[in-house]
Amino acid sequence: MLQDVLVLPHGGGPMAMLGEPSHKGLTDWLATVPATLPRPPTAVLVISAHWEATEPTVLSSAAPELLFDYFGFPQSAYELAYPARGAPLLAEQLQQRLRDAGFVGAAQDVRRGYDHGVFIPLLFMFPRADVPVLQLSLLASLDAREHLRLGRAIAPLRAQGVLIVGSGMHSFHNMRGFRGAHGSDPIDASRDFDAWIVTAVTAVSPAERERLLGSWEALAPRARDVHPREEHLLPLLVCAGAAGESVGVRVLATVLMGTQASALAFRDGQCASGKA
């Protein structure tokens, strides 16, 4: 049985760990995720919105540290620990798989640590840090179709029990919009965009899913109001590519920092109706 592919919102910096009330729906759901998987994961591969590289790059340290890539929070946010071991052998295998798929410049990075798009959700999902974790970068090109292709290249890892996780803010990521710039209310834009995303991954064939997501900027409502820059959407596209013939289901609908947010899962045996 293939392992699931998950797409989740990671929230605002470390706010989930700081007990921010607007994150409770997200954190309560994250804690339930392991029980919903078809089997315990052999490893977790995270594609985070917070790492871009010219060529796809795999974090390959055996014991990554944490990268506190946020600022302005209480000191406790910089004292978090997540001592999950890395997966150097899997990282090497993944690098070769990417090269075989045509990403000939695919590289490894042994120095980088886990960014908050990795360790914040995993602190809730696997709090004992007892599952190996590795990370794959986004492409600095931000090209939608290349990220779908990147996902297709990593899809075989599912058969090895690897849980692929896309960690971003795919329903809405406009920093000025979160603050209600110019008196705007982000909830309407996020609802429209989130509804389009949910339809694109739950109610169409995999081929149509890729067509829609590959042209998201032209087809999705209020696309650039929601994503002035698309790095927080692209983890979803990688996961959609990795999903293969699995069609997604929405597994969380919540309001996060005043915006509509969802989490999605691609599961072995799913059909376009969202039922096995």
N, C-alpha and C positions, 0 to 999 in steps of 0.2 A: 504494500500500500504506500502511495506517495505521501510524503509529509506535506502539511499545509504550507501555504504562503500567506503571510499577514501584511496588511497595510494599516498603519496606525498613526494617529496624531501624537506627537511627543509632548505637546503643551509648550508653555512659555518658560524657557530656560529650566531652572531647578524648581519652579513653582509647585510642581506636583509633590516633590519631597518636602516642601515647606508648608504643606497643608493648605494651600490656597483653595478656598471653597469652590471656586469655579472649575476646579480640576477633579472634584470628587467622583463624578460620573465616570471619568476616564480611569482614575486610579482603581476604583472598585472593579471595573471591567478587566483591567490589566491583570489583577490578581487571579481572575478566573481562567485566564487563557490556557495554562498548562493542562487543566482538566478537559479542555475541549479538543486537544490535539489527538490525532489518530494513534500516536505512540510517543513516548518520550523522545525528544530530539537528541540526535547524536552530537549536534553542534548547532549554534545559531549564527547565521550570516546576516548581518545588518547592513542595509544600504541607507545611510543617513544623509539628510539634506545638508549636513554641515561639513562635508568633505568633497572637494572637487579636485580633479587632476587632469592634465592634458590627455593622458592615457589611463585606462582603467587600472587602478592600483589596489592591491590587497594588503591589508594590515597583517603582518606575519610575525609579530613578536610573540614569544612564548608566554610572556607575562606583561601585557600592556598596562601602563599607568592610566590615570584619568586625565583628560584634557578639559580643564574648566573653561570652556569657551563661552563664558557669559560674564557680565560685570554688573556691579551695583546691587548685589544681593547680600543678605546677612552672612557673617563669617561661617556659619554652619553649612552654607551651601558649598564652601570650598574645603570642607572637611569630610565630605562624603567618601565612601570607599566602595569599590566593587572589584574584588580580587579574582574575577573569573580568569582562568587560564586561557591563553590563546590556542591556536590550532595551526602551528607552522607547517605540518605535513599537508593538511588540507589546503592551506594557503598556496603552497607550491603546486598542488594538483589543480587548484582553481586558476592560477596564473597560466599553466599550460593549457587548460581548457579554453581560456580566453584567447590565447594565441592561436590555437587550432581553429577557433571560430572566426579568425580574421582580425582580431585585435592584437596585431603583431607586437605592439609596443607595451603590452600589458606588463606591469611591474609589481614589485613587492616593496613595502615600507616597514622596516623592522623597528623604527624609532617612534612612530606616531602612537599616541594613546587613544583610548576610547573617548569620543566626544559625547556631549550630553544627549545627542540624538540616539546614542547607544545605551549609555549606562542609566539614564533616568528611567526609561520604560522597563529595562531589564531588572532594576531594583525592585519593581513590583511583580514582574512576571516570574523571575527566578531569583528570589531574594537571597538564597544560599550561595549564589554564584558558583553552582556546581555543574554547569554546562559550559563546554568550551565555546568561546565567542571569537568571531573574526568579523572584519568589516571590509566592504568594497566601496570604493569611491564612485561618485558621479563623474561624468565627463564634463570638462570645463566648456565644451562647445554648447552645452544645454540643448543639444539637438534631440527632439522628441523621438524620432524613429531610431536613432542610434541607441537610445536608452531602452527601447523595446527590444532591439537586437541584442543588447547587453543582457537583458533578462532571458532571452532564449538561450544564450550561451551558458547560463548558470542553471538552467532548468534541471539537468540531470542530477544535480545535488539532492533534489527531493527524494529520489530513489534510494539515496544513502541515508535518509533520515534527517537531513539537514533542514532546519526551520529557516526559511528565508523571510526576513522582516524588512519592510520598507517603512522607515521612520521619517516623517516630515509633518507637514500641515496641509494636506492636499485640498481640503475644502475651502481654506482661506488662509492666505499669508500676505497681508499688506500691512506693514508696521504702522503706517500713518492711519490706515483704516481701523486698526484695532483701537486706536486712540480717538476715533470719531473725528478725524480731521475735517475741517470745513462743515461741521455739523452733520456729517454723513452717519448713517446707521449701518454697520457692516452685516447685520443679521440678514437683511433681504438679499444682498449680493451673495452671501455665503449659502443661503438656502437654495438659490437658483443654481449656483455652480455645483453644490453638493448633490442636488437632485439629478443633474446631468451626469455627474460622475457615477452615481449609484446605478442609473439606467445603463450607462455605457459598460459597466462591468457585471451587471446581474441579469440583464434582459436581452442580450444579443449574443450572437455566436462569437467565438474567439477571434475569427478573422475580422468581423465587423467591429469588435472591441478595439483591435489594433488600428483599424482605419480611423475610428473616431478619436482615440487617444493620440494617434500620430498627427492629427490635425486639430488638436484641442483649442489652439489659439483662435482659429477661424470658426469653429463650430460651437464651442461652449458659450453659454450666456455670460456676459460681463467678464470675460476671461482675464483681461488685463486690469480690471478693477480688483479682481481677487488675487491675481498673481502678477504684480508689476515685473517681477523676476521669478522664474519658474523653478528654482532649485528645490522648493518645498513640495512641488508637485511631482518632480521626476522620480523619487523613490517608488511612487505608485506605478509609473510606466515600466520601470525595471521589473517590478513584481508582476505586472500584467503580462510581460513577455515571458517570465518564468512560469506563469500559470499553465502554459500549454493549452490543452483542451479543457481544462477546468474553468468553469465560469464562476464568478464571484457571488458571495452573499454578503449583505451588510450585517455585521455582528454587533455594532454599537451605533447608536444615534444619540448625540448629546449636545449640549450647548457649552462651549469652551471659550472663555474670555469674551463673551458676548457674541459669538459666532456659532453657526451650525457646524457640527463636526461629526464625522463618521469614522468607523473602522471597518475594514473589509477583509474577508478571508476567501481564498481560493482553495477548494478542497477536491480531492480525488473523487470522481463520480458525480460532481455537480453537473447539472444541466442548466439550460438557459432559463428554466422556470425557477431556479434557486432551490430545487429539491433533488435529492439523490435518486 
